[in-house]
Amino acid sequence: EEGEAGEAGEEGEKPQLTEWVVLAALRPPPPPPPDGWLGAVGIGDPLELLHEGGWWPVVLRQRKRPAASSKKKSAVLPTARQAARQTAAAEGAPAATEAPAQPPSDGLKYLVSAQANEHLVQWVESGVLRPWSSAEVDRPPPPPPAEWVWPREGDEIEVEVEDGDRTVWCPAVVTAVLVDSWLRAEINGTALTGGGGGGEGGSSTWSDWFTWQEEGVDWRRGGAAEAAAEE
């Protein structure tokens, strides 16, 4: 099972998605960026956006200073969690742990877009942005050309797998397609020598990730072999 919903929190809060992972796949969060770091970020540079509890790769498209507003700020009543924390602090009891507070806004608005879809945009404040922190190998691929046909979940493809001194095109099924064009496929390696594969414990099935740039090299669509043979 890939992931499961955690226990529901207070009324109105969504349960968080949890997943078991190996320790090697984890890393500590990056240190807080220095003050004014966004001033050195250029249009088109990658950033990370805090959204629904996770950090997502985005691209900076525009920045602007909002028009001054004369509207008075309305009072905001504390949530049940805040009220409980305030009560606990007053009584000297330890408050529940929570995520670090977001840094204050710098007063500007930033237009960001998904890395592979410049039309999926949103205006945000600086407090929900941080520098690009992923490794270079994790950098999303450039957007695919307009004529590229996006695979869909359930599509049958073939994946190139090294099997000793030979190369085998193993059947696979697309199980996920991300907005930045990364796709995940479950590979069937029963055609490999001994029926083994890259799965855990030598399992004949395993999953791997690919990009649109690797089509025709590391993966191909179902029926590509037949079409090449007919030419």
Secondary structure as GFF3:
##gff-version 3
##sequence-region A 1 231
A	DSSP	beta_strand	4	5	.	.	.	ID=ss1
A	DSSP	beta_strand	17	18	.	.	.	ID=ss2
A	DSSP	three_ten_helix	23	25	.	.	.	ID=ss3
A	DSSP	three_ten_helix	37	40	.	.	.	ID=ss4
A	DSSP	beta_strand	46	51	.	.	.	ID=ss5
A	DSSP	beta_strand	54	64	.	.	.	ID=ss6
A	DSSP	alpha_helix	80	90	.	.	.	ID=ss7
A	DSSP	beta_strand	109	114	.	.	.	ID=ss8
A	DSSP	beta_strand	117	125	.	.	.	ID=ss9
A	DSSP	three_ten_helix	126	128	.	.	.	ID=ss10
A	DSSP	beta_strand	129	131	.	.	.	ID=ss11
A	DSSP	three_ten_helix	136	138	.	.	.	ID=ss12
A	DSSP	beta_strand	156	163	.	.	.	ID=ss13
A	DSSP	beta_strand	166	177	.	.	.	ID=ss14
A	DSSP	beta_strand	183	188	.	.	.	ID=ss15
A	DSSP	three_ten_helix	193	195	.	.	.	ID=ss16
A	DSSP	three_ten_helix	200	202	.	.	.	ID=ss17
A	DSSP	beta_strand	205	210	.	.	.	ID=ss18
A	DSSP	three_ten_helix	212	214	.	.	.	ID=ss19
A	DSSP	beta_strand	219	221	.	.	.	ID=ss20
A	DSSP	alpha_helix	224	230	.	.	.	ID=ss21
###
